[in-house]
Amino acid sequence: MQNICKVKTIADFHFLSDLETPKHPLVSIINYSGLNISQKERDSSWMLDCYLIAIKRGLQGKMYYGQQQYDCDKGIMFFVAPKQVFRIEPDPSPNENRSGWMLLIHPDFIWHTSLAKTISKYDFFDYAINEALFLSEDEEETLEPILNGIKKEYQTDIDQYSQNIITAHIETLLQYSERFYQRQFTSRKVTNSKVVESFETLLIDHLNSDVSLKSGLPSVQFLAEQLHITSKYLSKLLKEITGQTPQQHIQEKVIEIAKLQLSTTEESVNEIAYNLGFAHPQSFNKLFKRKTDQSPLEFRKSFFQ
């Protein structure tokens, strides 16, 4: 199996790319032409703990998202969600005139904002999409002031308004991207990896329903049976496509939903734990602490200081 370069923070990405320390720990815009990634990382697949939105001009080659080819030859803008594996296979004859930008957004930046509830509706972050977005010159010019607004805001003194202003810019960027995708594709091309899509949908539906209250967290065996495959095959497929086991997927999704509920509702930690299927809140607290280095209460208090 190919090596997967796992990047947990934006600072780590800057370090691997030989860039200066980011101005903001949770948001960064990077000039693509200034990247200086080592050959080892170039030969690896990548898995970031943040959202990646990028425009790359002069990129000749292929991008692989999961196991599927993501066409970059005719498109210059693409989107990657956290914890998803991708790989760029450049042309043997690199273009020295490459240019563009990369916007990195750590999920913790958007918790307790309107975007936390809506970002999942933008399906161009999903494994289901395998075409990059082609932009006209006019469309690129439309996006430029939005990016400049984000960069200007996080490079100035951070205050109580900064997060909302940057988030508003990001929402505008995503809404324009949705418009451009609808213009480009009358119907989306869907990858052959239906199992990953079905697994994600099944898991989310389970955690957001009353089923968790009655039956607890879904087991890998239960999810595999619902997909009419063996748990061994499910584990192998997800590991190959995403670099994670089904259990890791379950835990990551639990933490994602828990963060949303902690930052947007007044439910107690115990209530959230029970809603997610934990028979004992202590088990939820232990998992949350292990995954985030914070207790659920510490995470919640960070939004109401």
PLY file of the C-alpha trace (Angstrom):
ply
format ascii 1.0
element vertex 305
property float x
property float y
property float z
element edge 304
property int vertex1
property int vertex2
end_header
0.00 0.00 0.00
1.26 3.45 -0.88
2.50 5.65 1.96
-0.09 8.14 3.23
1.21 11.51 4.41
-1.16 12.47 7.25
-1.27 16.19 8.06
-3.08 17.14 11.25
-2.62 20.92 11.33
-2.19 23.79 8.91
1.15 24.52 10.57
2.27 20.98 9.69
1.33 21.54 6.04
3.29 24.79 5.98
6.29 22.98 7.45
6.13 20.13 4.91
5.78 22.69 2.10
8.76 24.74 3.31
6.57 27.76 4.04
6.72 30.26 6.87
4.55 29.75 9.95
0.88 30.45 9.10
-0.59 33.78 10.18
-3.67 31.99 11.53
-3.60 28.43 12.96
-6.94 27.38 11.43
-7.12 29.22 8.07
-4.49 29.76 5.40
-4.24 30.76 1.74
-1.11 29.46 0.03
0.39 30.50 -3.29
0.67 27.27 -5.28
3.78 28.41 -7.15
5.61 28.82 -3.83
5.21 25.21 -2.67
8.42 23.26 -2.22
7.38 19.72 -1.32
10.01 17.00 -0.99
10.13 14.06 -3.38
9.03 11.71 -0.58
5.81 13.66 -0.03
5.30 14.01 -3.80
5.32 10.22 -4.09
2.81 9.81 -1.24
-0.92 10.00 -0.94
-2.21 12.74 1.34
-4.81 12.88 4.10
-5.44 16.29 5.66
-7.40 17.05 8.82
-8.79 20.15 7.10
-10.81 21.24 4.09
-8.80 21.99 0.96
-10.07 24.24 -1.83
-7.60 24.85 -4.62
-7.11 26.39 -8.03
-4.07 25.07 -9.90
-3.07 26.40 -13.28
-0.51 24.59 -15.40
-1.11 21.25 -13.63
-0.67 18.43 -16.13
-1.43 15.04 -14.66
-4.03 13.14 -12.71
-5.46 13.41 -9.23
-6.80 10.37 -7.42
-9.47 10.87 -4.78
-9.98 7.58 -2.92
-9.31 4.96 -5.60
-10.98 6.94 -8.36
-9.35 9.18 -10.94
-10.27 12.83 -10.54
-9.87 14.59 -13.87
-7.55 17.59 -13.56
-6.54 17.95 -17.19
-9.65 19.91 -18.13
-10.39 21.45 -14.75
-8.49 23.74 -12.47
-10.47 23.90 -9.21
-11.04 21.04 -6.79
-12.27 20.38 -3.26
-11.14 17.85 -0.63
-12.85 17.18 2.70
-11.01 16.32 5.94
-9.79 12.76 6.43
-10.11 11.88 2.74
-7.17 10.44 0.84
-5.97 12.01 -2.38
-2.91 11.76 -4.58
-1.61 13.91 -7.41
0.30 12.17 -10.14
2.11 14.94 -12.05
3.15 14.81 -15.67
6.80 13.65 -16.10
7.49 16.98 -17.80
6.49 19.53 -15.15
5.19 22.94 -16.13
7.43 25.61 -14.62
4.68 28.20 -15.09
2.35 26.61 -12.57
0.31 29.02 -10.48
-2.82 29.20 -8.35
-3.77 29.05 -4.69
-4.82 26.68 -1.95
-7.27 27.55 0.82
-6.95 25.39 3.94
-9.72 25.50 6.57
-9.51 23.45 9.75
-12.95 22.13 10.83
-12.51 23.63 14.30
-12.60 27.10 12.73
-16.21 26.75 11.56
-17.71 25.09 14.66
-20.39 27.26 16.21
-20.98 29.06 12.90
-23.73 28.75 10.32
-21.28 27.05 7.97
-20.90 24.11 10.38
-24.50 23.16 9.61
-24.40 23.75 5.86
-20.98 22.70 4.58
-22.10 19.08 4.18
-24.62 20.12 1.51
-21.81 21.00 -0.91
-21.36 17.61 -2.53
-18.28 18.63 -4.49
-16.34 17.67 -1.34
-17.58 14.08 -1.64
-15.95 10.97 -3.08
-18.94 10.94 -5.46
-17.43 13.70 -7.62
-14.62 12.86 -10.02
-14.36 15.96 -12.17
-12.48 19.12 -11.36
-14.21 22.45 -11.94
-13.20 24.50 -14.95
-13.47 28.25 -14.44
-13.70 30.96 -17.05
-11.54 34.04 -16.63
-14.60 35.99 -15.47
-15.37 33.34 -12.84
-11.81 33.38 -11.55
-11.98 37.15 -11.30
-15.18 36.77 -9.27
-13.38 34.60 -6.71
-10.24 36.74 -6.38
-11.72 39.49 -4.14
-13.26 36.82 -1.89
-9.86 35.21 -1.35
-8.27 38.59 -0.82
-10.90 39.36 1.80
-10.15 36.14 3.68
-6.41 36.72 3.57
-6.65 40.36 4.60
-8.89 39.48 7.54
-6.70 36.75 9.05
-3.52 38.77 8.52
-4.82 41.69 10.57
-5.40 41.74 14.32
-7.89 39.01 15.24
-10.92 40.23 17.19
-14.44 39.05 18.05
-15.66 39.72 14.50
-12.88 37.95 12.60
-14.33 34.44 12.60
-17.76 35.52 11.37
-16.30 37.74 8.65
-13.95 35.02 7.36
-16.73 32.42 7.52
-19.02 34.70 5.50
-16.33 34.96 2.82
-15.94 31.16 2.77
-19.71 30.68 2.44
-19.75 33.09 -0.48
-16.89 31.21 -2.13
-18.75 27.90 -1.76
-21.99 29.34 -3.10
-20.23 30.65 -6.19
-18.53 27.27 -6.60
-21.90 25.54 -6.46
-23.21 27.88 -9.15
-20.18 27.20 -11.35
-20.54 23.43 -10.91
-24.20 23.59 -11.90
-23.20 25.57 -14.96
-20.53 23.07 -15.91
-22.31 19.80 -15.23
-25.95 19.08 -15.98
-25.42 15.80 -14.22
-22.61 14.81 -11.89
-20.40 11.89 -12.76
-20.51 9.43 -9.90
-17.60 7.15 -9.05
-17.88 3.41 -9.02
-17.09 3.39 -5.29
-20.73 3.15 -4.21
-19.83 1.31 -1.03
-18.07 4.34 0.46
-21.03 6.59 -0.30
-23.52 4.05 1.09
-21.41 3.49 4.20
-21.20 7.23 4.94
-24.94 7.72 4.38
-25.88 4.73 6.52
-23.59 5.84 9.35
-24.83 9.44 9.37
-28.48 8.38 9.23
-27.94 6.00 12.15
-26.22 8.58 14.35
-28.81 11.26 13.58
-31.81 9.01 14.29
-33.41 7.58 17.41
-31.89 4.21 16.59
-28.68 5.07 18.45
-30.67 5.69 21.61
-32.05 2.15 21.48
-29.21 0.11 20.00
-26.07 2.13 20.76
-23.23 2.91 18.39
-23.38 0.88 15.16
-20.93 -1.98 14.94
-18.85 -2.70 11.87
-20.72 -6.00 11.54
-24.10 -4.21 11.57
-23.05 -1.69 8.92
-21.57 -4.41 6.71
-24.78 -6.44 6.91
-26.83 -3.40 5.92
-24.57 -3.03 2.87
-24.89 -6.77 2.10
-21.15 -7.38 2.33
-18.89 -9.01 4.90
-17.26 -6.94 7.62
-13.86 -8.18 6.40
-14.54 -6.89 2.88
-15.85 -3.56 4.22
-12.73 -3.11 6.35
-10.41 -3.92 3.46
-12.26 -1.64 1.02
-12.39 1.38 3.33
-8.76 0.95 4.32
-7.69 0.87 0.67
-9.83 3.82 -0.39
-9.63 6.13 2.61
-6.71 4.92 4.69
-9.00 4.40 7.69
-10.77 1.41 9.22
-14.57 1.36 9.60
-14.15 1.84 13.35
-12.04 4.94 12.79
-14.72 6.28 10.44
-17.39 5.68 13.07
-15.36 7.44 15.76
-14.53 10.42 13.53
-18.19 10.88 12.58
-19.23 10.63 16.24
-16.75 13.37 17.16
-17.89 15.54 14.24
-21.55 15.34 15.27
-20.66 15.77 18.94
-18.70 18.96 18.21
-21.64 20.35 16.28
-24.07 19.60 19.11
-21.72 20.93 21.78
-21.26 24.21 19.92
-24.82 24.77 18.67
-27.17 23.28 21.30
-27.71 23.55 25.05
-27.99 19.80 25.58
-25.85 18.48 28.40
-22.80 16.36 27.69
-24.63 13.33 29.09
-27.61 13.93 26.79
-25.36 14.22 23.77
-23.56 11.03 24.75
-26.84 9.11 25.10
-28.19 10.54 21.83
-25.12 9.26 20.03
-25.58 5.78 21.44
-23.19 5.70 24.40
-24.53 3.65 27.29
-22.06 5.36 29.61
-21.15 9.08 29.23
-17.69 8.28 30.61
-16.96 6.30 27.44
-17.98 9.28 25.31
-15.83 11.64 27.39
-12.85 9.32 27.05
-13.21 9.02 23.26
-13.70 12.79 22.83
-10.65 13.54 24.96
-8.52 11.05 23.03
-9.56 12.45 19.65
-9.44 16.19 20.45
-7.16 16.57 23.49
-10.09 18.34 25.20
-12.97 17.16 27.31
-16.46 17.87 25.89
-16.95 20.60 28.51
-13.61 22.23 27.69
-14.53 22.21 24.01
-17.92 23.79 24.74
-16.48 26.43 27.07
-14.08 27.57 24.35
-17.08 28.98 22.49
-18.58 30.84 25.40
-15.62 32.52 27.05
0 1
1 2
2 3
3 4
4 5
5 6
6 7
7 8
8 9
9 10
10 11
11 12
12 13
13 14
14 15
15 16
16 17
17 18
18 19
19 20
20 21
21 22
22 23
23 24
24 25
25 26
26 27
27 28
28 29
29 30
30 31
31 32
32 33
33 34
34 35
35 36
36 37
37 38
38 39
39 40
40 41
41 42
42 43
43 44
44 45
45 46
46 47
47 48
48 49
49 50
50 51
51 52
52 53
53 54
54 55
55 56
56 57
57 58
58 59
59 60
60 61
61 62
62 63
63 64
64 65
65 66
66 67
67 68
68 69
69 70
70 71
71 72
72 73
73 74
74 75
75 76
76 77
77 78
78 79
79 80
80 81
81 82
82 83
83 84
84 85
85 86
86 87
87 88
88 89
89 90
90 91
91 92
92 93
93 94
94 95
95 96
96 97
97 98
98 99
99 100
100 101
101 102
102 103
103 104
104 105
105 106
106 107
107 108
108 109
109 110
110 111
111 112
112 113
113 114
114 115
115 116
116 117
117 118
118 119
119 120
120 121
121 122
122 123
123 124
124 125
125 126
126 127
127 128
128 129
129 130
130 131
131 132
132 133
133 134
134 135
135 136
136 137
137 138
138 139
139 140
140 141
141 142
142 143
143 144
144 145
145 146
146 147
147 148
148 149
149 150
150 151
151 152
152 153
153 154
154 155
155 156
156 157
157 158
158 159
159 160
160 161
161 162
162 163
163 164
164 165
165 166
166 167
167 168
168 169
169 170
170 171
171 172
172 173
173 174
174 175
175 176
176 177
177 178
178 179
179 180
180 181
181 182
182 183
183 184
184 185
185 186
186 187
187 188
188 189
189 190
190 191
191 192
192 193
193 194
194 195
195 196
196 197
197 198
198 199
199 200
200 201
201 202
202 203
203 204
204 205
205 206
206 207
207 208
208 209
209 210
210 211
211 212
212 213
213 214
214 215
215 216
216 217
217 218
218 219
219 220
220 221
221 222
222 223
223 224
224 225
225 226
226 227
227 228
228 229
229 230
230 231
231 232
232 233
233 234
234 235
235 236
236 237
237 238
238 239
239 240
240 241
241 242
242 243
243 244
244 245
245 246
246 247
247 248
248 249
249 250
250 251
251 252
252 253
253 254
254 255
255 256
256 257
257 258
258 259
259 260
260 261
261 262
262 263
263 264
264 265
265 266
266 267
267 268
268 269
269 270
270 271
271 272
272 273
273 274
274 275
275 276
276 277
277 278
278 279
279 280
280 281
281 282
282 283
283 284
284 285
285 286
286 287
287 288
288 289
289 290
290 291
291 292
292 293
293 294
294 295
295 296
296 297
297 298
298 299
299 300
300 301
301 302
302 303
303 304
